[in-house]
Amino acid sequence: MKWIALIDIGLWLGLIFAACLLAGCSQPETPSPSPPQPESRPAPAEFDVAKALARYQPVQLECDFKSLKPDELKTIGWLIQACREVDEIFWRQVHPRNVELRDALARQEDARSKKLYEYLLINYGPFDRLNHDEPFFGTARKPLGAGFYPEDMTRAEFQEWVRAHPDQAAAFKSNFTVIRREGGQLAAVPYGREYRDFLVPAAEALRQAAKTTRNVSLRKYLELRARDLLGGDYFESDLAWMDLDGTPIEIVVGPYEVYEDKLVGYKAAFEALVAVRDPEASRRLSLYARHLPELERQLPVPERYRTHPRGTSSPISVVDQIYSAGDLRAGVQTSAFNLPNDERVRQAKGSKKVMLKNIMAAKFKAALLPIAGRVLEPDQLPRVGFGPFFDHVLSHELSHGMGPGKLVIEGRETTVGAELRDLYPAIEEAKADTLGLWVQLRLMDGKVIPENRPALFATYLAGIFRSVRFGVAEAHGLGTMMQYNYLKQMGAIRYDLKTGRYAVVPERMAPGVEALARELLLIEATADYDSARAFIRANGAMPPEVRLTLETLADIPTDIRPIFPALPTAD
């Protein structure tokens, strides 16, 4: 059976399906129409899986468990169990036949198949997240709708169904439903039903964790989240998550980001994380949160576009990650995040920023410093530091909660994300990066934080080449590419053709950042899909010099592969 690892994935999965029929697997009463053959391109004769694996440097994550009490360790044990259930949901969300492929490849014993399996685990499927989702095993293309929609569904079909069935529009556009063909009709199936086999044990693990914790706010959140995992409305448990207080444990579990849905951009992917808080660092960084209302009033847009008040609560939690699952673990590792995404929660309370300090430190050492040494002009390199890197990531996350969120268009309540749809992730990531720089500069102007522009700019510039290596098909990579092109056109970034190195032009950087922030904020404030598309087309292409530079970075790890710390026993 070793030959199976080399078979075209489409044929191989067809064999699995045929075997299922012969075994008497149940089928829908009315068969769904056969999906068209996916667009296929011949995969390279010999995919260099060893080279691909080398792009993710294994890193043993560090975490100090000494301050945790035995009951807190028991709580964490139950939380990790819930994370594992969520992980299985995400496998199914990436591709409808993902699990069959994973499990079959896991049974192969030849050396190449074992490496392919290892790379498949990193990517949560046979599609290379660092190479525009190109298949690295077989040639079948990844559906734009991942596992959220029928494989043969087009965006036009989805939009036409919603127009023709306005009574079903809310369910079809919900972040928490999958779209299926049932009896010849399209149906919106709640996550609670689609993933019940995993959500029931996940909810039970959260309830057990709630029983072991002495912290009242954590117990409340876990009990509410266990209920909401099956109920499908996360509003109350999101509010409770914002109110977590006095616990060293940080936990995130649920469906949040919509990046995996490239068909329409509505469906949220499941993710989970368990981490231990660094209380001293969190207290120090709360300084930023206190200035958010003032910064919101100073946004570089006309005053009429600043009238989008959100809640002013903006807790910042600095943590060391000890476990992650689902969307948070796939491919490139998350350095920080800003949640919840529910605009109802943001209007009522704001949002929480979680900084993964041990992940960020590992990325800085493994990738950003070596990249800076290759791409920056020599006088810029000494300015690159972990402090500016950490501060910009923090400001990036804060900036996700700034600017327009809920909108009223022609009397209709909506959100920026709902209007910009599939273009929203890239626009929002570019906005958060750019506004993050703007926030830093404003705080320096106000003497709130020390003046450190040369270090901020040099570290940001090196970071562009770290992020764009993720690929312009990915929201963060595309958002970064747009920043580079725009700021270079503004004269804020200089490229030396002879040396192949880059530098910041300090006197043009601040005006360039403000102009870019203004354009992105206006796109979101007007929720103009055509303007967003035009901006991406004008600024999203990778220029020749960047392509050449990325070729010189091929031997530097693109990201890290975390090795989670062992949890001490609770005895």
N, C-alpha and C positions, 0 to 999 in steps of 0.2 A: 504493500500500500504506500510505499514511499513516493511513488510517482505522482500521487495525488496533489502534492504541493506545487507541481508545475502545470497542472491543467488550467485552462481558462476558467476563471471563476464563474462566468455565466453558465457554461456547460456543466461544471461541477455542482453548482447549486441546483441546476435542473435535474441532475441525478438524485440529489437529496429529495427534491419535491416528488419525483416519480416514485421513489422508494416509500415515501409517506403515503402516497395514494394506494400503493400495493398493500401496505400494512393496514389500510382501512381508516386512515385519519379522516375526521369529519370535515366536510366542506360546506360552504354556504348553500342555502337552499337554491338560490339563483346564482349561477357562476358569474363572477366578475368578468368583464371583457379582458381578453388577454392583452397585457401591456405590450407596447411596441418594443422591438429589440433596442436596448440602450445603445447610444452612440459608443462605439468602441474604437480604441486606437491600439495598435500593437504595442504591448509593453516591451521595454528593452529586453534583449535576449537574456541578459544576465544582470538583473537588478543588484547593485552593489549594496547588499543589506548590511555588511560590516561598516561600510562608509556611512550609511544612513544612521546606524546606531550610534556612531561616533559623534553625531551632531548633538546628542543629548548626553552630557557628562553626568555620570552617577555621582551623587553627593549625599553623604550621610547627614541628615538633618540633626541639629543639636537642640536640645530642650532641657531645662533644669526642672526636674520633677520634685526636688527636695521640699519645696514649699507646700506641696499638695498633701492633704490629709487622706487617710485610707478611704473614707466615704467618697471623696472627690475622684479618687482613682477608680472606684467601682462605677461611679457615674460615667466617667470617660469610657470605660469598657463597654457599657450599654450603648453609648453614643456611637462608638466605632461600629458596633453591630448594626445599628440603623443605617450608617453610611454605606455599609456593604450591600444592603438591600437596594438603596438608591442607585448604587453603581450598576446593578443589573438592569434597572430601568433605562439608564442612559445608553447602555449597549443597544437596547432595542429602539431607542429614539434615533440613533445614528443611521441605522439601515435596517430594513425589515428582516433581512436574513443574516444579520451580523452574528448572532449567537451561534447559529449552525456552523458558520465558517470558523469562528473562534474555537468551538469545541472540537471540530474535526481536525483542525490544524494542530491543536494541542496534543492529539493522539499520535502525531507523526514523530518518528524517532531519529531521522537523519539530521545531521548538523545544520544544514541550510534551513530546513523547515523549523527547527528550534529557534534560529535567529529571526526568521520571518514572523514566527509567533511572538517573539519578544518585541519586535517592531510593531506588530499589530496591536499588542497590548498598550503600547505608548500612544498610538493613534486612535485607539478604540474603533478599529476597523481597518480594511485594506486600502484606505485612501490616505495619501501622504499629506498631512496638515501643513508641512513646510514647503510643499510643492503644489499649491493650488488644488489640493484634493485629488491629484493624479493617482490612479490605481498603481500600487506597487506589487500587488498580487493578483494576477489575472488582468483583464482589460475592461471589465464592465465599469461604466461610469457611475459615480455617486449621484443619486437623484437630488435635484435641487431641494426637494421637500424632505430629504432625509427619510426618517421613518414616521413622519407626522401625517403624511398624505398618501393616497394611492400612488404607486410608482409612475403610472402613466398620466397623472394629473398635470395639467399646465396651469400657469397663473391665470390665463384667460378663462379657463373652465371654472376655476375657483371664483373669480370675480363675477362671472356671468351667473353662477348659481346664487351667489349672495344677492345680486341685483334682482334675480327672479324670485327669490324667497326672502323678502325683507324680515319676515317673522323669525327666520333662523339666523339672521346676520350676526347677532350678538354672540350666539353659541359658536358660529363658524370662525369669528374673529377672536374668540377668547384665547388667551395665552395658555389655557389649561384644558384644551380638548384636542383630540386627534380627529382627522377626517378619514372616514372609511366608506367603502361601497357596501351597502346592505340592501339586498333584494332589488338590485338595479338602481337604487337611489343613493345619493350621498347623505351621510349622517355625521353629525358632530358627537363624538363619544367622549364623555368626561374622563380625565385622567384617573379619577377614583375608580372607574370601572375598567378602563383599559389596562391599568397596572395594579389591579387589586391584589394579585398574588404576591406582590412585593411590598405594597403599601401597608397591608395588614400587619406583617411581621415588623416592618419599620416602625409603625405606630406603636406596636406593643413594646418594642425596644425603648422607644422614647418614654413610654409610661413607666417602664421599669427604672429608667434613669431618673425620672421624676421622683420615684419613691426613695432613691438613695441619696438625693441631694438635700442638704439642709437650707440651701439658699431659696428664699421664697420667690424671688423674681425668676430664677431659673426654672423652678418647679412649675410656676404658672405658664411660662413659655412652652415648656416641653409638653404639658398636658394639652394646651391649646393647639400646638403644632401637630400632635398626634391626632387630634380630632379633625384638624383642617386638611391633613394629608388625604383623608378619605372624603371629606366634605367638598373640597375644591375651592373654597374662598379663604384666602390666607390673611385677610385684613386684620382680624383680631390678634392672631399669633404674631404677625409682623409688628403690630403696635407693642406687643409684649416683648418682642426681641429688642426693640428700641429702648425699652425700659430696664434691660438687664443691668443689675447693679450689685456690687459687692461679691461677685463670683470670679474666681481666677479662670473659669472655663469659658471659652468662646465656641459657640456651635452655630453652624449654618446648615440647614437641610430643607430642600424644596426645589421647585422649578422657578428659575429666575430669568437667565439671559436667553435672548432669541437668536443668537448668532448662528446656531445650527440650522435654522430654518431660512434657507436662501431662496425659497419659492415666493413667499409672501412676507415673511419676517414677523409672524405673529406668535409662533409656538415656542413656549419656554422649555428649556432643557433642565433636567434634574441635576442637582449638584449637592455636595455636602462637604463639610470641613469640621474638624475638631482641632482646637488650638488652646494654648495656655497663655494667659495675658501677662504682659510686662507692665505692671501698674505705674512704675515711675516714668517710663517713656510715654505712656498714655497721658499722664497728668501734664507732662511738659508740653506735649503737642496740643493739648486742649486750648492753648493760647490762640491757635489758628481759628478754632471754632467761634471764639468770642467776637472775632472781627468779621464773620461772614455777613451779618445783616448790613454792615456799613459797606462792605465790598459789593454786595448785591446792588446797593443804591448807586454805586459808581460805575456800573458796567458800561463799556464803551459803545452804547447804542442810544438812540433817541429815547427820551423819557417815557414815551407812550409804550415802549416795548419792555419797560422795567416793571410793569404792573402785573406781575405774575407771582404774587406772594406765596411762598411755601412755608411750612413749619420751620421754626428757627432752631430746633434741636438738632445738633450735629455732633453726637459723641464720636470720639476717635479712640479706637482700640488697637494698640500695638501688641502683636501676639507672635508666638513661635508655633508654627504649624506642626502637628504631630500626625495628622491623617487627613487625606482628602479623597474624594470620589466623584465620579461622573464628570460633568462639564468642567469642574475646577481642576481635574487631573489630566484631561486629554491634551496631548501635545504640549504646547508651550505652557509653562506653569504661571499661574496668576501671582503677581507680586502684591496686589492690594485690590480691594473691591469696595464699592459703594452701593449699599442696599438699604431698604428694599426698593424695587423699581416701581411698585404700585403708586401711582400718582395720588391716590386717596391718602395713603400713609404720608407721602411727602408733603401734601397740603396740610395734614393734621399735625405732623411732628417733625418732618424733615427726613434726614437719612443718616445712617451710621457708616463711618469709614473704618475699614479694618485693614491694617498694615501687617503683612506677613514678614516680619523682620528677618527671620532665618532664611527664608526664600530669597529675599532681596539681597542679602549679603552674599549668598551663594551665587546668584546671577552676576552680581557686580564683579566678583573675583574670577568667575569662570569665563565670562564673555565680555563685559563692558570694558574692563581695563585692557585686556589684550587687543580689542578692537580699537580703542583710543590710540594705542601705540602704533597702529598701522595707518589710521586715517587722518589723524590730526597733524597740523604743522607742529614742529618741535616745541615752539614756545607755548603752545596751548596745553600740551600733555600734563605738565605739573599742576595744572589747575583742576584736573579731573579728580573728584573725590566722592566717597560714599555718602557723605553728609548732603551735598547738593542733589545727588541721585535720589536719596531717601526723601528729601524735602519736595522735590518736583513730583515724585510719585504721590506723595501726600496731597499736594495741591491739585494734582490731576483728579484724585478721588473726590476732593472737596468740590471741584468744579463740575462734576457730574450733577451735583445737587443745585447748581446755580443756573440762572437763566430761565427761559420759558419751559413749562412742563405741560400743564393743562391749558387748553385754548378754547375759545368760543369762536366758531367760524360760521357766519350767516345764521346765528342763533342756535347752532349745533355744538354741544359740548364734545370735545375730543382731546387728544393729546398729540404732542409733536411726533412721538413714535408711530402712532396710528396713521398719521398723515404722510410721513416720509417713508413708511413701510420698510422695504428692503434696503433703502439708502440710509436709513437712520443710524445703524451701528457705526458706519465709517464716519459720517458727519459728526456724530456725538463723540466718538473717540478723538477726532481731530480737535473738536471744540474743547474737550476736557484737557488735552495736552496743551493747547495754546492758551486757554484761560488759566491753566496751572502756572504757566510762565508769567502771565499778566498779574496773577495774584501775588506771586513772589516779588515782582517788581513794585507793586503798590505797597506791600508790607515793608519793603526796604525803604521806599520813599517816606513812609510814615514812621520810620525808626522803630517799627515793631519787632523786626528781626534784623540781625547784623547785615550791613552792606557786603555783598559777595557776588556781584554780577559776573566778573570774569569766570569764577568757578561754576556758577549756574549755567552760563552760556556754553562753556566748553564741555561740561558734562552732558548737557542737553544735546549738543551737536553729535558727540560720540554715540549717544543713545539713539539717535535717528538710525544709525547703521545697524545697531543691535535690533531695533524693532522691525525695520523694513526687511530683514532677513526672514521674517515670518511669512513673507509673501503678500503681494497686493490683493490677493483674493480674500485675505483675512482682514477683518475690520480694523484691527490695530495697525497692521502693516500698511493698509491703504490710507488710513488716517495720517500716518507718519509721512508717507510719500507726498501727500498733498501739502503738508507743512513745509517739507523741504523745497518743493518746487515753488511754492508761493514766496517763501522767505528768500530764496535765491533770486527770484525775479525782482524782489524789493531791494536787492543788494545787501541783504543782511548775512548771507553766507557766501564765502569766496572759495572757488575751486582753482587750484594751480595745476594747469594741464601738464606742466613739465614734471612736477614732483608727484602728481596724483594725490595731493593732500588737501585738506579742507581747513578753513578757519572762520571764525565769527568776525563780522565787521561790527564792533561794539556800538558805534554811534547810530547804526541803522537797525539794530536788532530790536530795541524797544518800540520804535514806531512801526516796524514790520509786524511785531507780535500784536500790537493793538489793532492794526488794520485787519489782520487775519482773524482775530477774535471777533471783531465787529461783523465781518462778512458771515462767519459761521453762526453767530448769534442771530443775525437777521434772517438767515435761511430757516433757522428753527422757529423764530418768533412769527414769521409769516407762514411757516409750514408749507413752503412752496416746493413741491416735488420737482418741477421742471428746473427751478433754480439749483436745487441740490444736485440733480443729474448733470447740469451744465458745469457746475463747479467741479464735480468729480472728473468729468471728461477733460476739463481744462488743466487740472492739477494732479490727476491720479496716475498718469503714466510714468513708468520708470525711465529716466533719461540715461543716455549711454554711459556717462561718467559713473553713475551709481552702479550700473551693471558691471562695469569693469572693476570697481572697488569691491563689490561683493565677491567677485571671483578671487580676489586676493585674500579673502577672509575664510575661504572654504575649509581650512584646517582648524579654525577656531570653533569650539562648540557653539551651536546656535542657542541652546538652552540647557537646562539641567534635568536630570531624572532623579527625583527625590527618593531617598531610602529612609523610610519612616523610623523614628526611634522606637525601641522596644518599651512597652509600657511596664513600669515596675508592678509587682504584685501588690494587691491592696492589703496584704496581711501585715 
